[in-house]
């Protein structure tokens, strides 16, 4: 499937919200990074910095009634799909006001009212959940779609092949979005994954696209085509978005890694392809946004993030007794 990233009305009303959402994801993640390293967070975090164009480019086409599943690196998907920064940050802080009442933490943020079926600490687990959600759409006879975000490491799990098979056989409205960020935890993907990941989906003869995941318009174009096809009963699609995580696998990794698993020069090279910087340059070049408008947007986002952080920090800690309600039913001693 060949897509032209700019085959849509490139209006200010369409483009500025893409930048706004990418900035919101980035600034939330930067605040979480700072708070983690300041010793303020109760647990570790896996950040989405550098991959914002993928979540935002896809979720721009989705309604609240559409569903997504995410990964252990799920903050970006949560925000891009319309989740509350306040509720997510409170969850990461382990507070009662968190989206899962402080019982899920960073790797399990979810908001069913927004179609966010959850981040997941189990690699590739979201694929099977999304397949079920897509099957439910066919039972409802609606035009909703289900999107599974997963990483290149998850592409080596058998769950991918199983769900590709079922989604194809049953013509499910499921969009597979592989975020190939070049690393499976601490291993370069080239050392653990043979061939091109997108070719695994081509074997099932479903529409496929391989795009620059740091170009939000490329992602937006490929996702728009796939989602429109699914809404019209055209079945599943597969998108491999090539991107890069600018932070490590998790923020705490320097405390236990004995040696670096990637060169700083490589990180800096990819920093030069930052999706937000690239999109800002594009918008300025097209005369869609000027520096004053970009600065105003940054101030708006900074205020949202500061409010969310203060809300999270000031909240009441999660109630440990909730474990008997949300995890173990009627199992008190």
CORRA-V615528 format. One record per backbone hydrogen bond with DSSP energy under -0.5 kcal/mol. CO is the residue of the C=O (numbers start at 1). NH is the residue of the N-H. E is the energy in kcal/mol with one decimal. If there is no record, write none. Layout:
CO_NH_E, CO_NH_E
//
This chain:
1_3_-0.5, 3_5_-0.7, 4_7_-1.8, 6_8_-1.2, 8_10_-0.8, 9_11_-2.3, 11_14_-0.7, 11_15_-2.6, 12_16_-2.2, 14_18_-0.6, 15_18_-0.6, 15_19_-1.6, 16_20_-2.8, 17_21_-2.3, 18_22_-2.0, 19_23_-2.7, 20_24_-2.3, 21_25_-2.4, 22_26_-2.5, 23_27_-2.9, 24_28_-2.1, 25_29_-2.3, 26_30_-2.5, 27_31_-1.9, 28_32_-2.2, 29_33_-2.5, 30_34_-2.3, 31_35_-2.7, 32_36_-2.4, 33_37_-2.4, 34_38_-1.2, 35_40_-2.8, 35_41_-0.7, 36_39_-1.8, 45_47_-0.6, 45_251_-2.2, 48_51_-2.3, 49_246_-2.3, 49_247_-0.7, 51_54_-1.6, 51_55_-0.9, 52_56_-2.2, 53_57_-2.0, 54_58_-1.9, 55_59_-2.8, 56_60_-1.6, 58_61_-1.8, 59_62_-1.4, 63_66_-1.1, 67_147_-2.8, 68_117_-2.3, 69_149_-2.0, 74_78_-2.1, 75_79_-2.4, 76_80_-2.5, 77_81_-1.9, 78_83_-2.6, 79_82_-1.7, 84_88_-2.4, 85_89_-2.7, 86_90_-2.4, 87_91_-1.6, 87_99_-1.8, 88_92_-2.3, 89_93_-1.9, 90_95_-2.6, 91_94_-1.5, 94_318_-2.2, 95_98_-2.0, 98_101_-2.2, 100_103_-1.8, 105_108_-1.5, 106_109_-0.7, 109_119_-1.7, 111_114_-1.7, 111_116_-2.4, 112_115_-1.5, 115_68_-2.5, 115_117_-1.0, 116_111_-2.1, 118_70_-2.4, 121_123_-0.6, 122_125_-2.0, 124_127_-1.1, 124_128_-0.7, 125_129_-1.4, 126_130_-2.7, 127_131_-2.1, 128_132_-1.9, 129_133_-2.2, 130_134_-2.8, 131_135_-2.0, 132_136_-2.1, 133_137_-1.4, 134_138_-1.4, 135_139_-1.6, 136_140_-2.0, 137_141_-1.2, 137_142_-1.5, 145_67_-2.1, 146_175_-2.5, 147_69_-1.8, 147_149_-0.6, 148_177_-2.9, 150_179_-3.3, 151_155_-0.9, 153_156_-1.5, 154_157_-2.0, 157_160_-1.4, 157_161_-0.7, 158_162_-2.2, 159_163_-2.6, 160_164_-2.5, 161_165_-2.1, 162_166_-2.4, 163_167_-2.8, 164_168_-1.8, 165_169_-2.7, 166_170_-2.6, 167_172_-2.4, 168_171_-0.9, 172_174_-2.2, 173_146_-2.3, 174_176_-0.5, 174_237_-1.6, 175_148_-2.6, 175_177_-0.6, 176_178_-0.6, 176_239_-3.1, 177_150_-2.3, 177_179_-0.7, 178_180_-1.1, 178_241_-2.9, 179_152_-0.9, 179_181_-1.4, 180_243_-2.6, 181_245_-0.8, 182_189_-2.3, 183_185_-0.8, 184_186_-0.8, 184_187_-2.1, 187_184_-3.1, 188_191_-2.2, 188_192_-0.5, 189_192_-1.4, 189_193_-2.0, 196_199_-1.2, 196_200_-0.5, 197_200_-1.7, 197_201_-0.6, 198_201_-0.7, 198_202_-1.5, 199_203_-1.1, 201_204_-1.8, 201_206_-0.9, 202_205_-2.0, 207_238_-2.2, 209_211_-0.5, 209_240_-2.9, 211_213_-0.9, 211_242_-2.6, 212_215_-1.7, 214_216_-0.7, 215_218_-0.5, 215_219_-2.1, 216_220_-2.6, 217_221_-2.3, 218_222_-2.2, 219_223_-3.0, 220_224_-2.3, 221_225_-1.9, 222_226_-2.1, 223_227_-3.0, 224_228_-2.2, 225_229_-2.1, 226_230_-2.2, 227_231_-2.4, 228_232_-1.4, 229_234_-3.1, 230_233_-1.7, 236_207_-0.6, 237_176_-2.8, 238_209_-1.9, 239_178_-2.9, 239_241_-0.6, 240_211_-2.6, 240_242_-0.6, 241_180_-1.9, 241_243_-0.6, 242_213_-1.8, 242_214_-0.5, 244_246_-0.6, 250_253_-1.6, 252_255_-2.0, 253_256_-1.6, 253_257_-2.4, 263_266_-0.5, 263_267_-1.6, 264_268_-2.4, 265_269_-2.1, 266_270_-2.1, 267_271_-2.1, 268_272_-1.3, 270_273_-1.8, 271_274_-1.4, 274_278_-2.6, 275_279_-1.8, 276_280_-2.5, 277_281_-2.2, 278_282_-2.0, 279_283_-2.7, 280_284_-2.5, 281_285_-2.6, 282_286_-1.9, 283_288_-2.5, 283_289_-1.2, 284_287_-1.3, 290_294_-2.2, 291_295_-2.5, 292_296_-1.9, 293_297_-2.0, 294_298_-2.4, 295_299_-2.2, 296_300_-2.1, 297_301_-2.4, 298_302_-2.5, 299_303_-2.0, 300_304_-1.7, 301_305_-2.5, 302_306_-2.4, 303_307_-2.3, 304_308_-2.3, 305_309_-2.5, 306_310_-2.4, 307_311_-2.4, 308_312_-2.3, 309_313_-2.5, 310_314_-2.0, 311_315_-0.7, 312_315_-0.8, 316_96_-3.0, 318_320_-0.7, 319_322_-2.1, 320_323_-1.8, 321_324_-1.6, 322_325_-1.9, 322_326_-3.0, 323_327_-1.5, 323_328_-2.8, 324_330_-0.7, 327_329_-0.6, 328_331_-0.8
//
